Amino acid sequence: MAAVIVFYSMYNNTKAAAEYLAEKIGAPLVRLQGKGAVNPVKGMMKISANPVGDPWSAVRDADRMILMAPIYAFNGVPEVRGFLKNADLSGKDVLIITNGAAPEEKFSAKVAAQYTELIEKAGGKVSLNLHHIGGEYKQFSGNTHAHQQIDGILSLVQAWLARA
């Protein structure tokens, strides 16, 4: 398997974007889900929470991983951190795509740095970070918006996939 898309989405903005990207590039999807509702305090405190199920087995045979995650409380998502802390990403090339309400991407760089550290500890290498605009807190912006955002970065994703 060449690439797999791993994503977390509570309010469906990242889900709509991940599904659309998967359709465009022909990649399988792995959805990370937590136990219960989003807890912004855990996000702010950079606490990890293991996702339910076994999402780790779904990435085992992939050479590349696209990690798509929203920005909560100006930080990463606890379930994404839990996934990365327990993942074996040895030799995997990773693309991080954050989704947030802030267009200036300043929180994206912060969250990508948090995830990059965990990815490198798990043996992976981040070679590209991208960002797209999601919805307002607890609001779904709609499929049209998500598709437009992915269309805006699709050529960069395709170039990343084309690299040897």
Contacts in CASP RR format, 6 or more apart in sequence:
PFRMAT RR
TARGET T0000
AUTHOR 0000-0000-0000
METHOD contacts of the structure
MODEL  1
MAAVIVFYSMYNNTKAAAEYLAEKIGAPLVRLQGKGAVNPVKGMMKISAN
PVGDPWSAVRDADRMILMAPIYAFNGVPEVRGFLKNADLSGKDVLIITNG
AAPEEKFSAKVAAQYTELIEKAGGKVSLNLHHIGGEYKQFSGNTHAHQQI
DGILSLVQAWLARA
1 28 0 8 1.000
1 61 0 8 1.000
1 62 0 8 1.000
1 63 0 8 1.000
2 27 0 8 1.000
2 62 0 8 1.000
2 63 0 8 1.000
2 64 0 8 1.000
2 161 0 8 1.000
3 25 0 8 1.000
3 27 0 8 1.000
3 62 0 8 1.000
3 63 0 8 1.000
3 64 0 8 1.000
3 65 0 8 1.000
3 66 0 8 1.000
3 161 0 8 1.000
4 27 0 8 1.000
4 28 0 8 1.000
4 29 0 8 1.000
4 30 0 8 1.000
4 58 0 8 1.000
4 59 0 8 1.000
4 62 0 8 1.000
4 64 0 8 1.000
4 65 0 8 1.000
4 66 0 8 1.000
5 18 0 8 1.000
5 21 0 8 1.000
5 22 0 8 1.000
5 27 0 8 1.000
5 28 0 8 1.000
5 29 0 8 1.000
5 30 0 8 1.000
5 65 0 8 1.000
5 66 0 8 1.000
5 68 0 8 1.000
6 30 0 8 1.000
6 32 0 8 1.000
6 55 0 8 1.000
6 58 0 8 1.000
6 59 0 8 1.000
6 65 0 8 1.000
6 66 0 8 1.000
6 67 0 8 1.000
6 68 0 8 1.000
6 83 0 8 1.000
7 14 0 8 1.000
7 15 0 8 1.000
7 18 0 8 1.000
7 29 0 8 1.000
7 30 0 8 1.000
7 31 0 8 1.000
7 32 0 8 1.000
7 67 0 8 1.000
7 68 0 8 1.000
7 69 0 8 1.000
8 14 0 8 1.000
8 31 0 8 1.000
8 32 0 8 1.000
8 33 0 8 1.000
8 51 0 8 1.000
8 68 0 8 1.000
8 69 0 8 1.000
8 70 0 8 1.000
8 77 0 8 1.000
8 79 0 8 1.000
8 80 0 8 1.000
9 15 0 8 1.000
9 16 0 8 1.000
9 18 0 8 1.000
9 31 0 8 1.000
9 70 0 8 1.000
10 37 0 8 1.000
10 38 0 8 1.000
10 70 0 8 1.000
11 70 0 8 1.000
11 135 0 8 1.000
11 138 0 8 1.000
11 139 0 8 1.000
11 140 0 8 1.000
12 140 0 8 1.000
12 142 0 8 1.000
13 70 0 8 1.000
13 99 0 8 1.000
13 100 0 8 1.000
13 134 0 8 1.000
13 135 0 8 1.000
13 140 0 8 1.000
13 141 0 8 1.000
13 142 0 8 1.000
13 145 0 8 1.000
13 146 0 8 1.000
14 68 0 8 1.000
14 69 0 8 1.000
14 70 0 8 1.000
14 99 0 8 1.000
14 134 0 8 1.000
15 31 0 8 1.000
16 140 0 8 1.000
16 142 0 8 1.000
16 143 0 8 1.000
16 146 0 8 1.000
16 147 0 8 1.000
17 68 0 8 1.000
17 97 0 8 1.000
17 99 0 8 1.000
17 132 0 8 1.000
17 134 0 8 1.000
17 146 0 8 1.000
17 147 0 8 1.000
17 149 0 8 1.000
17 150 0 8 1.000
18 29 0 8 1.000
18 31 0 8 1.000
18 68 0 8 1.000
19 29 0 8 1.000
20 143 0 8 1.000
20 146 0 8 1.000
20 147 0 8 1.000
20 150 0 8 1.000
21 27 0 8 1.000
21 66 0 8 1.000
21 68 0 8 1.000
21 97 0 8 1.000
21 150 0 8 1.000
21 154 0 8 1.000
21 157 0 8 1.000
22 28 0 8 1.000
22 29 0 8 1.000
24 150 0 8 1.000
24 154 0 8 1.000
25 157 0 8 1.000
25 158 0 8 1.000
25 161 0 8 1.000
27 66 0 8 1.000
28 58 0 8 1.000
30 55 0 8 1.000
30 58 0 8 1.000
30 59 0 8 1.000
31 55 0 8 1.000
32 51 0 8 1.000
32 55 0 8 1.000
32 77 0 8 1.000
32 79 0 8 1.000
32 80 0 8 1.000
32 83 0 8 1.000
33 51 0 8 1.000
33 52 0 8 1.000
33 53 0 8 1.000
33 79 0 8 1.000
34 49 0 8 1.000
34 51 0 8 1.000
34 52 0 8 1.000
34 79 0 8 1.000
35 49 0 8 1.000
35 52 0 8 1.000
38 72 0 8 1.000
38 77 0 8 1.000
39 78 0 8 1.000
40 72 0 8 1.000
40 73 0 8 1.000
41 73 0 8 1.000
42 49 0 8 1.000
42 78 0 8 1.000
43 72 0 8 1.000
43 73 0 8 1.000
43 75 0 8 1.000
43 76 0 8 1.000
43 77 0 8 1.000
43 78 0 8 1.000
44 73 0 8 1.000
44 74 0 8 1.000
44 75 0 8 1.000
46 75 0 8 1.000
46 76 0 8 1.000
46 81 0 8 1.000
46 114 0 8 1.000
47 78 0 8 1.000
47 81 0 8 1.000
48 78 0 8 1.000
48 81 0 8 1.000
48 82 0 8 1.000
48 85 0 8 1.000
49 78 0 8 1.000
49 79 0 8 1.000
49 81 0 8 1.000
49 82 0 8 1.000
50 79 0 8 1.000
50 82 0 8 1.000
50 83 0 8 1.000
50 86 0 8 1.000
51 79 0 8 1.000
51 82 0 8 1.000
51 83 0 8 1.000
55 83 0 8 1.000
56 83 0 8 1.000
56 86 0 8 1.000
56 87 0 8 1.000
56 88 0 8 1.000
59 65 0 8 1.000
59 87 0 8 1.000
59 89 0 8 1.000
59 92 0 8 1.000
60 88 0 8 1.000
62 92 0 8 1.000
63 92 0 8 1.000
63 93 0 8 1.000
64 92 0 8 1.000
64 93 0 8 1.000
64 94 0 8 1.000
64 95 0 8 1.000
64 161 0 8 1.000
65 89 0 8 1.000
65 92 0 8 1.000
65 93 0 8 1.000
65 94 0 8 1.000
65 95 0 8 1.000
66 94 0 8 1.000
66 95 0 8 1.000
66 97 0 8 1.000
66 157 0 8 1.000
67 80 0 8 1.000
67 84 0 8 1.000
67 94 0 8 1.000
67 95 0 8 1.000
67 96 0 8 1.000
67 97 0 8 1.000
67 115 0 8 1.000
67 119 0 8 1.000
68 97 0 8 1.000
68 98 0 8 1.000
68 99 0 8 1.000
69 76 0 8 1.000
69 77 0 8 1.000
69 80 0 8 1.000
69 96 0 8 1.000
69 97 0 8 1.000
69 98 0 8 1.000
69 99 0 8 1.000
69 111 0 8 1.000
69 115 0 8 1.000
70 77 0 8 1.000
70 98 0 8 1.000
70 99 0 8 1.000
70 100 0 8 1.000
70 134 0 8 1.000
71 98 0 8 1.000
71 99 0 8 1.000
71 100 0 8 1.000
71 101 0 8 1.000
71 102 0 8 1.000
71 107 0 8 1.000
71 108 0 8 1.000
71 111 0 8 1.000
74 107 0 8 1.000
74 110 0 8 1.000
75 107 0 8 1.000
75 110 0 8 1.000
75 111 0 8 1.000
75 114 0 8 1.000
76 111 0 8 1.000
76 114 0 8 1.000
76 115 0 8 1.000
80 115 0 8 1.000
81 114 0 8 1.000
81 115 0 8 1.000
81 118 0 8 1.000
84 115 0 8 1.000
84 118 0 8 1.000
84 119 0 8 1.000
84 122 0 8 1.000
85 118 0 8 1.000
85 121 0 8 1.000
85 122 0 8 1.000
87 122 0 8 1.000
88 122 0 8 1.000
88 123 0 8 1.000
89 119 0 8 1.000
89 122 0 8 1.000
89 123 0 8 1.000
89 124 0 8 1.000
90 122 0 8 1.000
90 123 0 8 1.000
90 124 0 8 1.000
91 123 0 8 1.000
91 124 0 8 1.000
91 125 0 8 1.000
92 123 0 8 1.000
92 124 0 8 1.000
92 125 0 8 1.000
93 124 0 8 1.000
93 125 0 8 1.000
93 127 0 8 1.000
94 119 0 8 1.000
94 124 0 8 1.000
94 125 0 8 1.000
94 126 0 8 1.000
94 127 0 8 1.000
95 126 0 8 1.000
95 127 0 8 1.000
95 128 0 8 1.000
95 129 0 8 1.000
95 130 0 8 1.000
95 157 0 8 1.000
95 160 0 8 1.000
96 112 0 8 1.000
96 115 0 8 1.000
96 116 0 8 1.000
96 119 0 8 1.000
96 126 0 8 1.000
96 128 0 8 1.000
96 129 0 8 1.000
96 130 0 8 1.000
97 129 0 8 1.000
97 130 0 8 1.000
97 131 0 8 1.000
97 132 0 8 1.000
97 153 0 8 1.000
97 157 0 8 1.000
98 107 0 8 1.000
98 108 0 8 1.000
98 111 0 8 1.000
98 112 0 8 1.000
98 129 0 8 1.000
98 130 0 8 1.000
98 131 0 8 1.000
98 132 0 8 1.000
99 131 0 8 1.000
99 132 0 8 1.000
99 133 0 8 1.000
99 134 0 8 1.000
99 149 0 8 1.000
100 107 0 8 1.000
100 108 0 8 1.000
100 131 0 8 1.000
100 132 0 8 1.000
100 133 0 8 1.000
100 134 0 8 1.000
100 135 0 8 1.000
101 133 0 8 1.000
101 134 0 8 1.000
101 135 0 8 1.000
101 136 0 8 1.000
101 137 0 8 1.000
102 108 0 8 1.000
103 133 0 8 1.000
105 131 0 8 1.000
108 129 0 8 1.000
108 131 0 8 1.000
109 129 0 8 1.000
112 126 0 8 1.000
112 129 0 8 1.000
115 126 0 8 1.000
116 126 0 8 1.000
116 129 0 8 1.000
119 125 0 8 1.000
119 126 0 8 1.000
120 126 0 8 1.000
127 160 0 8 1.000
127 163 0 8 1.000
128 156 0 8 1.000
128 160 0 8 1.000
130 153 0 8 1.000
130 156 0 8 1.000
130 157 0 8 1.000
132 149 0 8 1.000
132 150 0 8 1.000
132 152 0 8 1.000
132 153 0 8 1.000
133 145 0 8 1.000
133 149 0 8 1.000
134 141 0 8 1.000
134 145 0 8 1.000
134 146 0 8 1.000
134 149 0 8 1.000
135 141 0 8 1.000
135 145 0 8 1.000
END
